[in-house]
Amino acid sequence: MKNILILLLAIATYLPVSAQQTPAAKQTEAITIEGATAHLGNGEVIESSLIMFEDGKLTFVGDSKMKIARKGNIIDASGKHVYPGFIAPAKTLGLIEINSVRATDDQDEIGELIPHVRSLIAYNAESQVVESMRPNGVLLGQIAPSGGRISGTSSIVQFDAWNWEDAAIKVDDGVHLNWPRSFRQGRWWMGEERGYQPNKDYSKDVETVVTFLKNSVAYGKGKPTEMNPAFAAMQGVLDGTQKMYVYADGEKEIIDAVNTLKTNGVKEVVLVGGYEAYKITDFLKKNNIPVLVQFTHNLPVFDDDDYDLPYKLPKLLVDSGLLVGLQNNEASNFQTRNLPFYAGQVGQQGLDKEKALQLITGNSAKILGIDDSYGTLEVGKSATLFISEGDALDMRTNQLTHAFIDGRNISLETHQTELWKRYMGKYEGE
């Protein structure tokens, strides 16, 4: 055993250590971006723009023809494009690094009803997966736990930080609930038929959620003699200071979830998933339910679904008047960097290109409750933005030259870019 420990220590000593790029320093000089096509994230476009920011805040957003003094470091972005930082909602980024290494996996804690489990304190700001988001313009994310019935509480972070305290921009913003399924895949290994089968435990599973909600309400109204962390963590969704993110896809599940949560005192509900939400848009509008859509790059679930339903679902919901963002929970964490290209695909389904952009900027900011500072390029808001050589929703032309988070000029280097440079140097020299 002693020899094994010595060997492991020696290996750890000589293995190369690759950490995230050093976070950028606070902005000290005014920055002016001139000449770029600015996509504001609210549907508006300025063809030849002038954007200035100081102390991390946007101080001017307008036309470059405006006769106004340019300040500080001037970046000539003629022929390029400027966008607000893209936002990735309800992801486990920073909670898991390597699936097969248990020590790096904090996305799913033990327990079924654990709203008091806070994802933020487990967030790894030095994750190489998180770092890889930035070169595609994904600069913000909602870090959410997964698993169980009530998974825990999420927080919203920016992706260039020393630690989770530095990363946080909205702490404990919402609780995440996985609604029971009325149908489930047959467990063939237990002798059940293959394919979707009615879930005989659906009513019992729903009743478990209802009982927990009622107990949380009673806990908040009374004067408990003992602290109950789970019930205490639910008070925010009951008084409206936090949102309840409910994961549901079927028509029945969505209706049951919204009615149950509203009846039992939950003020703000956000639907995550919503595969069949297009069938009940009037119900969702009546209850003021925004939707974070999953499955945009996927096959249809049922045989009688349109072959392209997953691709066009966001457009169907936007056209119905709902507030819609993109979440894509089915994609692995590392695929979150492709978020802008999912939005670009939605644009190819007939949705206006700027509305498709809103799915990952202004709309997501509204849904997450951070639109007072992020999501759009407007005076007074955070200077969280980037410059791209071309269309940021097109993987061929989304080539970032600069990116800023709260005015800080962040690094676009990652483990992948370092490897690319290393091996390109090798092959170019041959």
C-alpha positions in Angstrom: 0.0 0.0 0.0 2.9 2.4 0.8 4.5 1.8 -2.6 1.2 2.4 -4.3 0.7 5.7 -2.5 4.2 6.8 -3.5 3.6 5.9 -7.1 0.3 7.8 -7.2 1.9 10.8 -5.6 4.7 10.7 -8.2 2.2 10.5 -11.1 0.2 13.4 -9.7 3.4 15.4 -9.4 4.5 15.0 -12.9 1.2 15.1 -14.7 0.6 18.4 -16.5 -1.9 20.6 -14.7 -4.3 22.4 -17.0 -6.5 25.0 -15.3 -8.9 27.5 -16.7 -7.5 30.8 -18.1 -6.9 33.5 -15.5 -10.1 35.5 -15.1 -9.9 39.0 -16.6 -9.3 42.0 -14.4 -11.9 44.6 -13.7 -12.5 47.2 -16.5 -10.3 50.3 -15.9 -10.5 52.0 -19.3 -13.5 53.0 -21.4 -14.0 50.9 -24.5 -15.6 52.0 -27.8 -16.7 49.5 -30.5 -17.3 51.2 -33.8 -18.7 50.1 -37.2 -20.1 46.6 -36.3 -23.6 45.4 -37.1 -25.2 45.4 -33.6 -27.8 42.7 -32.8 -29.4 44.2 -29.6 -31.1 41.0 -28.4 -34.6 42.6 -28.4 -35.3 42.2 -32.1 -33.5 45.4 -33.2 -30.4 45.7 -35.4 -28.1 48.7 -35.9 -26.2 48.3 -39.2 -23.3 50.5 -38.4 -23.2 50.9 -34.6 -21.3 52.8 -31.9 -21.2 51.0 -28.6 -19.3 52.4 -25.5 -19.0 51.2 -22.0 -17.2 52.1 -18.8 -17.0 50.5 -15.4 -18.7 47.4 -16.7 -21.9 49.3 -17.9 -23.0 50.3 -21.4 -23.0 54.1 -21.7 -23.9 54.5 -25.3 -25.6 52.3 -27.9 -26.5 53.9 -31.2 -25.5 54.7 -34.8 -21.9 55.3 -35.6 -22.9 58.5 -37.5 -23.8 60.1 -34.2 -21.5 63.0 -33.4 -20.3 62.0 -30.0 -16.8 61.8 -28.6 -15.3 58.3 -28.7 -13.8 57.3 -25.4 -10.9 55.1 -24.3 -9.7 52.1 -26.3 -11.4 52.2 -29.7 -12.0 48.9 -31.5 -12.7 49.1 -35.2 -15.3 46.4 -35.8 -16.3 47.3 -39.3 -17.7 44.3 -41.2 -18.1 42.4 -37.9 -21.1 41.7 -35.6 -21.8 42.5 -32.0 -24.1 40.5 -29.8 -25.1 40.4 -26.1 -23.7 37.4 -24.3 -25.7 34.2 -24.9 -27.4 32.6 -21.9 -27.7 28.9 -21.1 -30.6 28.2 -18.8 -31.1 25.2 -16.5 -27.8 23.3 -17.1 -25.5 21.4 -14.8 -22.4 23.1 -16.1 -19.7 23.2 -13.5 -21.4 20.5 -11.4 -19.9 17.6 -13.4 -16.6 17.4 -15.2 -16.0 13.7 -16.0 -19.0 11.4 -15.9 -17.0 8.3 -14.9 -15.2 10.1 -12.1 -17.5 10.3 -9.1 -15.5 13.0 -7.3 -16.3 15.4 -10.2 -20.0 14.7 -10.2 -22.2 17.0 -8.0 -25.2 17.3 -10.3 -27.5 14.8 -8.5 -27.5 14.7 -4.7 -29.1 11.9 -2.6 -32.8 12.4 -1.9 -36.1 12.9 -3.8 -37.4 16.2 -2.3 -34.3 18.4 -1.6 -35.0 22.0 -2.6 -32.5 23.1 0.1 -29.6 21.6 -1.9 -27.9 24.7 -3.5 -26.1 24.1 -6.7 -24.0 27.3 -6.4 -21.7 26.0 -3.6 -20.7 23.0 -5.7 -20.1 25.0 -8.9 -16.6 24.6 -10.2 -15.6 28.0 -11.7 -12.4 26.4 -13.1 -14.2 23.7 -15.1 -12.7 23.2 -18.6 -16.2 22.5 -19.9 -17.4 25.9 -18.6 -14.4 27.5 -20.2 -15.2 26.0 -23.6 -18.5 27.9 -23.7 -16.9 31.3 -24.1 -15.4 31.1 -27.7 -19.0 30.6 -29.0 -20.4 33.5 -27.1 -22.1 31.6 -24.3 -21.1 33.8 -21.4 -23.8 33.3 -18.8 -25.7 30.2 -17.4 -28.2 29.1 -14.9 -26.5 26.3 -12.9 -29.2 23.8 -11.9 -29.1 20.5 -10.1 -30.7 17.4 -11.5 -32.2 14.1 -10.4 -34.9 13.3 -7.8 -38.4 14.8 -7.8 -37.3 18.2 -6.5 -33.6 18.5 -7.4 -32.6 21.6 -5.5 -32.0 25.3 -6.0 -30.2 26.9 -9.0 -28.2 30.1 -9.3 -27.1 32.2 -12.3 -23.4 32.8 -13.0 -21.1 34.4 -15.4 -18.4 32.2 -17.0 -15.2 34.0 -16.1 -14.5 33.8 -12.4 -12.0 32.7 -9.7 -14.6 30.9 -7.7 -18.4 30.5 -7.2 -18.6 33.7 -5.1 -17.1 35.7 -8.0 -19.2 33.9 -10.6 -22.7 34.5 -9.0 -24.9 37.2 -10.5 -28.2 35.9 -9.1 -28.1 33.6 -6.1 -30.7 30.9 -5.4 -33.0 32.1 -8.2 -35.3 29.1 -8.4 -36.3 25.6 -7.4 -36.3 22.7 -10.0 -39.1 20.1 -10.0 -39.2 17.0 -12.2 -42.9 16.4 -12.7 -44.1 12.8 -12.7 -44.8 11.1 -16.1 -48.3 9.7 -16.8 -46.6 7.4 -19.3 -43.2 5.8 -19.1 -41.1 3.4 -21.2 -41.8 -0.2 -20.5 -39.1 -1.8 -18.4 -38.4 -4.9 -20.5 -35.9 -6.2 -18.0 -38.7 -6.5 -15.5 -41.0 -8.3 -17.9 -43.0 -5.2 -19.0 -43.8 -4.6 -22.6 -41.6 -2.3 -24.6 -42.8 1.1 -25.6 -44.7 3.7 -23.6 -47.0 2.3 -20.9 -49.3 4.0 -18.4 -47.6 4.9 -15.2 -49.7 3.2 -12.5 -47.9 5.3 -9.9 -48.7 8.6 -11.5 -51.4 9.7 -9.1 -49.4 8.6 -6.1 -46.3 10.5 -7.4 -48.4 13.7 -7.9 -49.9 13.3 -4.4 -46.3 13.2 -3.0 -45.6 16.6 -4.6 -48.9 18.0 -3.4 -48.4 16.9 0.2 -44.9 18.4 0.2 -46.3 21.7 -1.1 -49.0 21.8 1.5 -46.6 21.0 4.3 -44.3 23.8 3.0 -47.2 26.3 3.1 -48.1 25.2 6.6 -44.5 25.5 7.7 -44.3 29.1 6.4 -47.5 30.2 8.1 -46.7 28.6 11.4 -44.0 29.1 14.0 -42.0 25.9 13.7 -40.1 24.8 16.8 -37.6 22.9 14.7 -35.9 24.0 11.5 -36.8 22.0 8.4 -34.4 22.9 5.6 -36.5 21.5 2.8 -39.7 23.3 3.8 -37.7 26.5 4.5 -36.2 26.4 1.0 -39.7 26.4 -0.5 -40.7 29.7 0.9 -39.2 31.7 -1.9 -41.4 30.0 -4.6 -44.4 30.6 -2.3 -43.8 34.3 -1.8 -42.8 35.0 -5.4 -39.1 35.8 -4.7 -38.0 32.6 -6.5 -39.4 30.8 -9.5 -40.4 27.2 -9.8 -38.9 25.5 -12.9 -41.0 22.5 -13.6 -39.8 19.9 -16.1 -42.7 18.4 -18.1 -43.4 17.4 -21.7 -46.8 15.8 -22.1 -50.0 17.8 -22.5 -51.5 16.2 -19.4 -48.4 16.6 -17.3 -48.1 20.3 -18.2 -51.7 21.0 -17.3 -51.5 19.0 -14.1 -48.2 20.6 -13.1 -49.4 24.2 -13.7 -52.8 23.8 -12.0 -51.3 21.9 -9.0 -48.5 24.5 -8.4 -50.8 27.5 -8.8 -53.4 25.9 -6.6 -50.9 25.3 -3.9 -49.4 28.8 -3.7 -46.5 28.8 -6.2 -46.4 32.3 -7.7 -44.0 32.1 -10.6 -43.8 28.9 -12.8 -41.5 28.3 -15.7 -42.0 25.3 -17.9 -38.9 23.5 -19.0 -39.2 21.0 -21.9 -42.8 21.5 -23.1 -42.7 19.0 -26.0 -46.5 19.1 -26.3 -46.8 22.7 -25.2 -47.9 23.7 -28.7 -51.2 21.9 -28.1 -52.1 24.0 -25.1 -50.8 27.5 -25.9 -54.0 29.2 -24.8 -53.8 27.5 -21.4 -50.1 28.6 -21.0 -50.8 32.2 -22.0 -53.8 32.4 -19.6 -51.5 31.3 -16.8 -48.6 33.4 -17.9 -46.2 30.5 -18.3 -42.9 31.0 -20.2 -41.3 28.0 -21.8 -37.6 26.9 -22.0 -37.7 24.5 -24.9 -35.7 21.2 -25.1 -35.3 18.7 -27.9 -34.6 21.2 -30.8 -32.1 18.7 -32.3 -33.9 15.4 -31.9 -36.2 12.9 -33.5 -39.9 13.1 -32.9 -41.1 11.1 -29.8 -44.3 9.6 -31.2 -45.0 7.9 -34.5 -47.8 10.4 -35.4 -45.7 13.5 -34.6 -44.5 15.7 -37.5 -41.0 14.6 -38.5 -39.6 18.0 -37.8 -41.6 18.9 -34.7 -38.6 19.2 -32.4 -36.9 21.6 -34.8 -40.0 23.9 -35.3 -41.4 23.7 -31.8 -39.9 27.0 -30.6 -41.4 28.8 -33.7 -44.8 27.3 -32.9 -44.7 28.6 -29.4 -43.3 32.0 -30.3 -46.0 32.4 -33.0 -48.6 31.7 -30.4 -47.4 34.6 -28.3 -45.6 32.8 -25.5 -42.3 33.9 -24.0 -39.8 31.3 -25.2 -36.1 30.5 -24.5 -33.9 27.6 -25.5 -32.6 25.2 -22.9 -31.8 21.9 -24.7 -31.5 19.7 -21.6 -31.1 16.6 -23.8 -27.7 17.9 -25.0 -24.7 16.9 -22.9 -23.0 19.8 -21.0 -20.2 20.1 -23.5 -22.8 20.5 -26.3 -24.1 23.6 -24.6 -21.5 25.5 -26.5 -23.6 24.8 -29.6 -26.5 26.8 -28.1 -26.2 29.6 -30.8 -26.4 27.0 -33.5 -29.6 25.5 -32.1 -31.0 29.0 -32.3 -29.7 29.4 -35.8 -31.5 26.1 -36.8 -34.8 27.5 -35.4 -34.2 30.5 -37.7 -34.0 28.1 -40.6 -37.5 26.8 -39.6 -39.1 30.1 -40.5 -38.6 32.1 -37.4 -37.2 35.6 -37.9 -33.5 35.6 -37.4 -33.5 38.3 -34.7 -36.4 36.5 -32.9 -34.3 33.3 -33.0 -31.5 35.3 -31.4 -33.9 36.5 -28.6 -34.4 32.8 -27.6 -30.8 32.8 -26.1 -30.5 36.5 -25.2 -33.4 38.8 -24.2 -36.1 36.1 -23.8 -33.9 33.9 -21.6 -32.9 36.9 -19.5 -36.6 37.8 -18.9 -37.4 34.2 -18.0 -34.5 34.0 -15.5 -35.3 37.4 -14.1 -32.0 39.0 -15.0 -33.2 41.3 -17.9 -32.6 44.4 -15.8 -28.8 43.9 -16.4 -28.3 41.2 -19.1 -29.7 39.8 -22.3 -29.8 43.0 -24.4 -27.5 45.8 -25.5 -29.1 48.8 -23.8 -27.6 51.8 -21.9 -27.3 51.1 -18.2 -27.1 47.4 -18.6 -24.0 45.2 -18.1 -21.4 45.3 -20.8 -21.6 41.5 -21.3 -21.2 41.1 -25.1 -18.9 39.8 -27.8 -17.7 40.6 -31.3 -17.9 38.0 -34.0 -16.3 37.9 -37.5 -19.7 36.9 -38.9 -23.1 35.5 -38.0 -22.9 34.2 -34.5 -25.8 31.7 -35.1 -23.9 30.1 -37.9 -21.1 27.7 -36.9 -19.1 28.5 -40.0 -18.8 32.2 -39.3 -19.1 32.4 -35.5 -15.5 33.4 -34.9 -15.1 35.6 -31.9 -12.4 38.3 -31.8 -13.4 39.9 -28.4 -15.6 39.0 -25.5 -16.5 41.0 -22.4 -18.3 40.1 -19.2 -19.3 43.1 -17.1 -16.8 45.1 -19.2 -13.9 42.8 -18.5 -12.0 41.7 -21.6 -12.0 37.9 -21.1 -9.8 35.3 -22.6 -11.1 33.2 -25.5 -8.4 30.5 -25.0 -9.5 27.1 -23.9 -8.0 23.6 -23.5 -9.3 22.9 -27.1 -7.7 26.0 -28.6 -4.4 25.2 -26.9 -4.4 21.7 -28.4 -5.4 23.1 -31.8 -2.4 25.5 -31.8 -0.1 22.7 -30.5 -1.0 20.3 -33.3 -1.4 22.8 -36.0 2.2 23.9 -35.3 3.3 20.3 -35.5 1.7 19.6 -38.9 2.4 23.0 -40.5 6.1 22.4 -39.8 6.1 19.1 -41.7 
